[in-house]
């Protein structure tokens, strides 16, 4: 369930259906062959991390939960 929170299809990576090894293999091959896509996913993942998952963001969320 958590994969779709950090992997956004075609933004930070590929989401593939469970038990579809053929689709997974195609996605891996596509990514291996495309340096531009690798960079796009890397940058997208870093931006998502900076926006939602830094220690400061995590502490802010916890503080709001415990202090309200």
Secondary structure, DSSP 8 states (H G I E B T S, - for coil): -THHHH--BTTTB----TT-HHHHHHHHHHHHH-HHHHHHHHHHHHHHHHHHTSHHHHHHHHHHHHH-
